[in-house]
Amino acid sequence: MNVASVTEMWDRLTGTQPDPSRWLIGATALIALAAVLLRRVWHVTRNAVTIAHEGGHGLLALLTGRRLEGIRLHSDTSGLTVSRGKPHGVGMVLTAAAGYTAPPLLGLAGAALLASGHITALLWGATALLLVMLVMIRNAYGALTVVVTSAIFLLVSWLTKAQVQAAFAYLVVWFLLVGGARPVAELQRTRRRERSGTSDADQLARLTHTPAALWLLLFYAVAICSLVGGARWLLLQ
């Protein structure tokens, strides 16, 4: 790769792209909403939320000095992130809290990038994060899921026109924003029905000696505030 190619890639990454039309922004929001609300569709699209969820656990584990052992993604859209370190303390609390808050916060960060016109940076950044996550995947289904998702981002960012890239980027961001609260609602129903005491909220309750309901409220608050803030950036740009 010569200097000119590197310069061109850098310019694409740091440059801005024109704002898409209003109808495209609205259409992608409606499609994302359908992908979250329709049960059969959600069973497939929820895999993307699980990737973000487990990626959040993994990232905070690394940032807080824990040793990340591996990540597993399962065909029932559940996942598991294993890290080693102190079984208590701030690092463990932040790692446990990162799962349900990661998808909406990633959506909010994506909305900020789109509002400033950095569509290419969003697509390439997402691809890079997925490839880094792939290194830590420890099961076949998880590896397949991340590889397919990475390939989709890569193909869209390299082989499609600007309008298609914009539509895809807005769809992804809307999906993370709109879909941030549904896993929390599912967690609430599961806890009420099974009472297994193994959920992230229960783990956080034991770590902090606070009610699990308080953590559910925090997860809802992050999801709703991210949706409101992200929607303002996307719709009022």
ABEGO torsion letter per residue (X at the ends): XBAAAAAAAAAAAABBBBBBBAAAAAAAAAAAAAAAABAAAAAAAAAAAAAAAAAAAAAAAAAAGBBBAEBBBBAAGBBBBBBBEBABEAAAAAAAAAAAAAAAAAAAAAAAAAAAGBAAAAAAAAAAAAAAAAAABABAAAAAAAAAAAAAAAAAAAABBAAAAAAAAAAAAAAAAAAAAAAAAAAAAAAAAAGAGABAAAAAAAAAGBBAAAAAAAAAAAAAAAAAAAAAAAAAX
